[in-house]
Amino acid sequence: MKKKICLVELYNHHEVVQVLAQLFIALNYKVAVLAHQAVFDNLGEISIRPIIKPKSISEKKFMLDQMKELNQSDIVLFTTLVKHPKFYANLNFTTKTILLIHDGNYFFRPTKNINVTSFKDVLRWLKFKVFQEEKYRKKLLQHFSYITFADDFIASTLKQEIKNLDIQVLPALPLSFQKKLYQPNTHKTVIIIPGSIKSIRNYNVILTAFQKIKTQIKKPVELVLLGSGHSTFGRKTIQAFSELENQYIQVKAQELPFAETEYNAYLSQAKFAIIPIQKQFKGGIFLEEYGKTKITGSVNDVVRYGTPTLTSYSYPLKKDVHWQHFSNSDDLAPLILNWIITSKFKTNISSFTLEEMANKLQGIVRTV
């Protein structure tokens, strides 16, 4: 008899749901997904049971209505959980539950990582204090059977806090696998910057690097800002990059999100990627540090296609995918030019196949 798992994603990490659903299906699980319609719109053709949250129903009521369904599963996996910690800490689960944590400081040490810079932030801080959110986040962590992280380095960073709370931690779940072999476009050099155009990425370092080398580029290059630019920051960034265009350099960027098929096509055709991630991320009033308490989804994107990648020095290297670090535009400029001209990089993605990642997941859930 097949085991059952429910994936709960009431936010918008559709890419996490897609990967985990495919991996659990490969392990012969029956998979149900509780999510908004927007998540299902991005999942593609996957054999799951969809349980759609209506817009007219609150998150709390929806979850209470689904408790029978959830408790009939062998495992309930929350792929994201941000709001209502007190509510979730008091739900009556009678089955095994797992909470996937993306933001380590948010759950484990929020008070030490608060950054208030506006009136809106003051209101957020007051809500945090009045509703005793730190207390209930800790209670929530202890309420789940297990927690897991988007990467093992987050657990390593928070090992003392985990020990203090006496909670069960699973190894990080695999959140990406190889879609197909690395096969870059042979007619032109496609360079991608994956992810929404937000200030969490240091676009200026790439812009400055290209300004240093643009007169030395003598072959067709398409530079793609592969994400939505629908914000003041996004529009300004797009305008700045458009000024790089000349007879050899073409810039592709847009305010609307890329369709999933187009996004994946660019990932598969890119000669290499640049991920200029900032050291810190501010979510609401809480600070996270990339590479220590938080990952970026752009990492999983390039893993899926084995895309050679240049990334900020502050972010740790990913095993079995070729990465190279840069600190500033002076570092980055010659790297970009060398990679355009010589293609002197390699990629090794054999350990990221669907089969390998399914086996890894099997080893993790076997202990649940």
Secondary structure, 3 states (H helix, E strand, C coil): CCCEEEEEECCCCHHHHHHHHHHHHHCCCEEEEEECHHHHHCCCCCCCEEEECCCCCCHHHHHHHCHHHHHCCCEEEECCCCCCHHHHHCCCCCCEEEEEECCHHHHHCCHHHECCCCHHHHHHHHHHHHCCHHHHHHHHHHHCCEEEECCHHHHHHCHHHHHHHCCCECCCCCCCCCCCCCCCCCCCEEEEEECCCCCCECHHHHHHHHHHHHHHCCCCEEEEEEEECCCHHHHHHHHHHHCCCCCCEEEEEECCCCCHHHHHHHHHHCCEEEECECCEEEECCEEEEECCCECCHHHHHHHHHCCCEEEECCCCCCCCCCEEEECCHHHHHHHHHHHHHHCCCCCCCHHHCHHHHHHHHHHHHCCC
